[in-house]
Amino acid sequence: MRPETIAIRTQTERTAEKEHSTPLFLTSSFVYDSAEDMAAAFADDSLDVNIYSRFSNPTVDEFIKKVCLLEGAEDGIATGTGMAAVFSTFMTFLSSGDHIVSASAVFGSTHTILTKYLNRWGIDYSYFDMNHPDSIEALIKPNTKMLYVETPSNPGLDIIDLDYVAAICKKHSILFVVDNCFATPAIQQPLKFGADLVVHSATKFIDGQGRVLGGVVVGNKDLIKQLYLFVRNTGPSMSPFNAWVLSKSLETLYVRMDKHAENALYIAKKLEGNPALENVKYPFLPSHPHYAIAQKQMKNGGGVLTFELKSGIEGGRKFLNSLTWLSMTNNLGDTRTIASHPASTTHSKLSEAERDAVGITPGLIRLSVGLEHPDDIVEEILQALAH
Ligand SMILES: Cc1ncc(COP(=O)(O)O)c(C=O)c1O
């Protein structure tokens, strides 16, 4: 079966009720037929038996199975949020005295974990610039255990050659972890390029309608077993309700991502060259600095584009205030188009130098392109730029 069909037809085994749509197992725990069965379930943590929904749940398992099939992974684990997926991955595979190499262009909370929390457990980090992947190898030390990237990155839309980074990681026996949140498996499957683990905030395009939070990590069985034990014991597990929403969302992932990307490319082309803008950045615009890499590893350019207002930070505020219906919110990956101005909002506490280091320029607007008619979106942006 092709992925579009797998995303729709992978489902928990039909119950005696003969339901058509997938059931929701909203239960905290599961029962046993005998004291012996219960004892066996607890004695061996590799037994494929449901015990308690912090450990496993059929609805959550359905969601994990789908993501594994779509990403081409052996196994996976779901978490309550994307950040729980990122943090659980760090905590499972990094120990005191270890070092992680990460792209500097990563989501704000990931940046906070790397720079403000990991050192509490004696874990050191080094950043590299996504525009200079040739600088990666010099940062690797004998205690480097993990290399972490987002591609495309949030919000700068930087792209890195997954083949190239995977080869460095193999050479130095380092775990290669990719946050694939912006692309989703419908556009890019990092494991096929040599990544060891793929992390998602399912809150974004996987949900696709801005309803629930979720995270997922997929990879080979051995790595996921270690993550499973961490999540099972420390508790950042996904709720069955959210898993049910997200599993239903995956049924439409492929049509949604194609349309998000079609709209985004259309809008990017309409905005490129606008006199109010310094530049427009979108992975599938030939002007993107990493266009060739995007063409090699992505099916399309995804649903997010950015543009830089010539009018800087004040212009960014003015642009947001001039929107009439387009949403002003910090989420992304919704059917509704969303504009955000990181410099005056999500990243306002950073100094200008810190913002520059992660690619957030004063007039940067991030547009998560929705599924509305693209001409309506273009008209709304043009009227806001005209203010
Ligand atoms: C690239 C990326 N990774 C991780 C996260 C964190 O996900 P969550 O908000 O589900 O915790 C986000 C959230 O915006 C993100 O954009």
The ligand as an SDF file (V2000), in Angstrom:
LIG
                    3D

 16 16  0  0  0  0  0  0  0  0999 V2000
   10.1300   22.6780   15.3740 C   0  0  0  0  0  0  0  0  0  0  0  0
    9.3990   22.5110   16.6680 C   0  0  0  0  0  0  0  0  0  0  0  0
    9.7840   21.5480   17.5280 N   0  0  0  0  0  0  0  0  0  0  0  0
    9.1710   21.3710   18.7090 C   0  0  0  0  0  0  0  0  0  0  0  0
    8.1250   22.1860   19.1080 C   0  0  0  0  0  0  0  0  0  0  0  0
    7.4750   21.9860   20.4360 C   0  0  0  0  0  0  0  0  0  0  0  0
    6.2530   21.3820   20.3020 O   0  0  0  0  0  0  0  0  0  0  0  0
    5.0530   21.4780   21.3690 P   0  0  0  0  0  0  0  0  0  0  0  0
    4.5720   22.8810   21.3380 O   0  0  0  0  0  0  0  0  0  0  0  0
    4.0810   20.4740   20.8720 O   0  0  0  0  0  0  0  0  0  0  0  0
    5.6160   21.1240   22.7070 O   0  0  0  0  0  0  0  0  0  0  0  0
    7.6930   23.1980   18.2380 C   0  0  0  0  0  0  0  0  0  0  0  0
    6.5750   24.0770   18.6340 C   0  0  0  0  0  0  0  0  0  0  0  0
    6.3330   25.0950   17.9960 O   0  0  0  0  0  0  0  0  0  0  0  0
    8.3470   23.3560   16.9910 C   0  0  0  0  0  0  0  0  0  0  0  0
    7.9720   24.3170   16.1290 O   0  0  0  0  0  0  0  0  0  0  0  0
  1  2  1  0
  2  3  1  0
  2 15  2  0
  3  4  2  0
  4  5  1  0
  5  6  1  0
  5 12  2  0
  6  7  1  0
  7  8  1  0
  8  9  2  0
  8 10  1  0
  8 11  1  0
 12 13  1  0
 12 15  1  0
 13 14  2  0
 15 16  1  0
M  END
$$$$
